[in-house]
């Protein structure tokens, strides 16, 4: 199969939530900064809202909301060089099977890239095997790359698809303390970690107590989603609801915003296990991964063992400003020179291949007959990747939607989102977020 490096001119990103759009869009920009970025937002529970897209701050050249069946039908007609599947594992698996069916008989097709939006601390084997079949499965560190290859080798699946990289949003200016503003402590809240009311009330209470004990500091509880919005995980007990039941000190506030811009004014980042900790460590900002609720796999903070950043609110109250261990940062892909170089080279090589076979996932009707059909059925596909009877029919090329409701929903929402993204920097300056 002769190959040659081929420039990537167009990348399509399919995303099913705001965080996955952030990862997918920024991954696309790292692969080919000047490529046309084509956004497809998968219609579902966590479809990003306009506000969420603005907060991510990565504009696309085109953007539409689609169903899975629409995406599969349109992809067969369009000329993307690369498709980034920025979705939950089951959706990635369904798209791989659907695309394999759609591309039967083709010798040229887009390169498929997928991966994880953050720390992989649970369902390692399940999530990886659902992503197998993509041409490139991104590992966010050397540590992850070794684990990913071991899983694929363990089931006898091809592991050459694993390519070491890093989280694409690790950027921003190095931390510089400032005497021109109060020391600012940011608690990066997570939608589902922890998940109990008692634990979430405890964390809010400790943030309040820290603000009271340090009246010369500013404390920001950085929120992910507003009431009624969804993200990758469902937030059953939002912090604003808990905060509304008590009086907050004047130097503590709840707020939203682009994480990169928040970190520009942060002197101490506190979290349970948010990937914001990695963004903060990358910049050299003092970062605390809380141990108050234990160091447990269910919380994800066990990922930070050896980082030097595990700490409790009591220690932070006493003045601790944790600094990350340099060796840990290197092993976990937080500090690296051009971590996407290998990705760009692999994608360009595959894009220049004389031919690429259809995707060949590890899961097939032979390897997982009791599991795969259910995964595919959630996206109205049978075990061969073909649409099930009664699956939503994609719109015919060049024709309007069948109903006024569908036309209004799809056109108005996505066009408005795209317009708002284009003026997002101005909106931020006006202070409207």
N, C-alpha and C positions, 0 to 999 in steps of 0.2 A: 504494500500500500504506500506508494510514494507520497511524500508530503512536502510542503513548503510553508513557511510562515506567511499567513494571510492577514492583512489588517481587518479589524472588526469594525464595521460601519454602522450596524444596527443591533441593539440589544432589547429584547422584550423581557419584562419582569412581570411575573404573576405573583401577586401578594395577597394574603388573606387577612392581614391585620396591620395596624400602624407600625408595630415594631418590626414586622417582617418586611414591610415596604421600606423602612429605614435601612435594614440590612441589605435587602435586594438591590435597592437603588444605589446605595453607596458601593456595594460590591461591583455593580455594573460600571460605575465611574472609575473604580480601581482597575478594572479589566481594560477599559478603553475610555479614557476621559472625554474624548471628543465624539464618541459614537452617538447616534440618535437613540434616545432613551424612550422606549414605548412602554407605557404602564398599563397593566391589566389588573384591576382590583376585583378579587373574587367575591361575588355576592354571597353574604352569609351573616352570621351573628356578629362578627368582628370587623366587617367592612369599615375601613377608616372613614371618619367624618372629615369635613373640611378643616375644622380646627386642628385635628390630629395631623393631617397632612401638612398644614402650615407649620406646626411645631417641629415636624421632621425636617422641613426646610430643604428638600431636594426636588426641584422642579423637573417635570418630565416634558418631552417634546410632544407627546400625545398621551391621553389618559382616558380609559373607559372602564366602566363596571361591567363585568361579564359573569355568566354562569360557567360551570365546568364544560358543559357541552358546547357552548358558544366559543370558549377558548380553544377547544380541540378543533372545531370546524374552521375557525379563523386562522389558526396557526398553520393549517395545511395550505392556506392560500397566500400567506404572507412570506416575506423574504428576510426574516431576521437571520443574522449570523450566529447569535447566541440567545438562548432562552435561560433565564435565571428563575428557578422555581423556589420562591421564598414563601413556603407554606409549611403547615404541619405535615408530619411524616406520612400519614394516610393519604392526604391530598397529593403529595409528591408521587407516591406509589400509583395512585389512580391516573395521574397525568402521564406517567411513564408508560403505563399499559395502553392508555388511549392514544398517545403519540406513536407508540410502536405500531399500533393498528393503522393509524392514519398515514404513516410513512412507508408502509409495505410497498416494495418495488422501487422506492426512490434510492438513488445512489448518493444524492447530495441532500443534506438536511442541516438544521442548526445544531450547534454544540449545546448540550444541556448541562447546566451548572446548578448545584444545590448545596446546602449546608445548614448550619445552625446559627441562630441570631445571638447566641450568648453562651454562657457556661453550660456544659453538658454534665448535669449532675444526677440524672435519673433516666431510666429507660434507655440505656446506652445501646444494647443489642437491638431492641425493638425499633428505636428511631433510626438506627443505621441501616438495618435491613430493609426498612420501608423506603429508604433513600437510594438503595442499591439499584443500579441500572442507569443512573445519570453518568455522563461522560466524566464529570469532575465533581467529587464530593469534597468540599472544603473543610479542612481541619484548622481550627483557630490557633493552634500552637503545635510545637513538636510533641508535647505531652499528649494532645488529642490525636495527632497523626499516628502515633504508636498504638494508641488504644483502638482507633478505628481500623487500622490494618489488621490488628490481632483478631478483631471480631469477624471481619470478612474472611481471613485465612481460616478461622475456626470452623466456618461452615463450608469451606471449600469454594468460596466465591472470589471473583477477581478483585484484587485489592489495589491494582494500579491506578484506579480512579481517585484514590485519596491523594490530595495535594495540600501540603502545609502552607498556611497563610496566616492571617490574623483577623481580628474583628475590624471591619472596614472603617468604623467610626472612631478609631483610636487616633486622634489628631488634636490639634489645638496648641496654643502657646504654652511653654513650660511655666510652671507656677513661680510667681514672684510675690512674696509678702508685701503688703502695702500698709503704710502708716496713715494713709489718707481716708481710710474707712475702718469701721469696727471689724474685728475678727468675725468672720461669717461661717456659721456651722450649718451645713445642709444635710438633712435627713432624707435620703432617697427612698421614698415609700414604694412598696411593691403591691400589685393588685391582689395576690394570693399567698404571699409569704410575709408573716404567718397568716393562717386562715381563720383562727378562732377570735371571737370578740375579746375574750380576756387578754390574749396576747397583744392584740392590736391596741387595746386600751392601755396596756402596760407601756408599750413603746411610745405612744403619744404622751402619756404621763411623764415618762423619763425625759422626753424632749422638752416638755414644759418645765420640769424641775431643773434641767440644765439652763434654760433661759432665765429662770428666777435666780439661780445661784450665780449666774454670770451676766449681770445686768449690762455690762459693757459690750456684750456680744450680740450679734443678730442671729436668730435661729430661723431657718426656713424649712418647712416640711414640704418637700418637692413631690407633687402629686402627678400621677400618670394620666388619669382620665377623669372627666367630669361626670356627674350623675347622668345616667342614660347612655353613656358611651361605653364601648367594650374595647378591650385590647386583646393581646394573645391569651391572657388568663382573665377569668371572670372575677370581678371584685364584689364579693358579697357584702362586705362591711366596710364602706368607704370612710376614710378618715374625716372628711368634712362632716359627716353625720355624727361621728363621735365627738368632734371638736365643738359642734353646735350645742352640746349639752353641758359645756363648762366655760368658764371665763379664761381667756388666754392672756398671758402677759404681753405688754406692749412691744416687746422685742422678739416676739415669735409670730410668724404668719404662715399661712398655707398658700401655696402658689403653684403655678404651672410654668411652662416655658421650654424652650429648646435646651436640652441638657448641656450642650457645648457652651451656650451663652451663660447658663447658670454657673458652670464650673469656672468661667472667667473671673467670677467674683467669689469663689469659694476658698476658704482657708482650712476647712476640715470637712471631709465627706464621711457621713455615717450611714450605714445600711446593714441589712441582714445578709443579703447575697446578691443585690442588683448588679448587673453588668456595668452600671455607673461607677462601681468601685474600680473596674479595670480602666475605664476612661480617666478616672481621677489619678490612679497610680501611674498611668502612662505620662501624665503631665507633671508628676512629682508632687502632687497635692497630698498632704497628710490624709490618710484614709483609715477608717475604722470599720471592721466587719464584726458586727455585734455577737457576743457570746452569751448574752443575758438569758436567752431561751435555750441554751445548749448549743453544742456543735454537732449538728445532726444532718444526715442525708436528706431528710424531709425538708429542711430549711435551705439546703444548698450551700451553707457556709463552710461545710467540710472541704469544699473545693479550694479554700484559701489557707488550708493547713500548710505551714512553712513559709507563708508570705510575710510574717512579722506584723500583720495588721489585725489579727484577732484581738479584740478588746471589749470591755464591758462599759456601760454607761458610768459606773462608779469610777473607773479609771479615767474616762474622759472628763468627768466632773472634777477630778483631782488634777487635771492639766495635761494628761497624756496626749501627744500628737503623733500617732503611729506612722512610721515610714516603711515602705515595702522593701523587701530583700531583693537585691539586684539579681542574684542567681535565680530566684523564683520568677521574677519578671521575665527573664530571658526564656526559661523553660516553658512558660505559659503564654508566650507570644505577645507580651505587653510591650516589650522594647525590642525592636528589630529594624534593621536597615532594609527598606523596600521589601516588605514581607509578601507583596503580591507579584514579585518578579516571576517566580516559578509558575504562578497561575496564568499570567499573561502569556508566557512561553508555551504552556501546555494548550491553552485555548487557541492560540494562533496556529499551533501545529495541527490540532484537530480540525480547525476551520479550513486549513489548506489541504487536508487529506483528499486524495482522489475520490474516495467514497467512505461513507460511514454507515455501518449496519444499523438497523433499527435498535432502539434501546432493548437491553436484555436483562431485566431485573432478576434477582435471585429468586424472589417469590413467583411461582408459577402454579397453575392448577395441579402440577405434579408434586412440587415441593411443599406447598401449603394449601391443600384442598379444603381444609376446614377453616382457614383464616382469610385467604385472599378474596374469595367471593364477597364476604361481608365488607371488606375494606373498599372494594370497587363499587359495590352496590350503593354505598353512601353518596357516590357521585354519579349514580344512574348508569353504571357500566357493568357488563357481565364479565365473567372470568377471562374472556378473550380481549377485553378492552373495547367491546362494541356496545353502543347505546342499548339499554334495556327498553323493552316496550313501555311506552308511557313517559320516557325521558323527555325533558323539555327540549323542544326542537329549536335549533339555532336559526336566527333570522337569515333569510336568503340574501345573498349579496345584492346591494343596491336597492333593497326594499325597506320600507318603513316598518316599524313594529306593528304587531297585529292589533294592538289596542292603544288608546290614547294614554292610559295609565302607564304602560310600559315605556312608551316614548318619552313621556314627561319625566318619569323616574330616572331613566338612564341618561338622557341628554342633559336635563337640568342639573342633576347632582354632579355628574362628572365634569361638565363644562364649567360649572361654578367652582368646583374644586381646583381645576386647572388654572382658572383665572386668579383665584386667591393665592395659589402657590406662586404665581408670577409676581404678585405684589407683596409677598410675605415679608421681605426685608423692610419695606416701607411701613407695613402694618406694625412690625415689631418696634420700629423707631417711634411710631405714634403712641406706643404703649397700650395698644388695644388687645393684647393677649393676656 
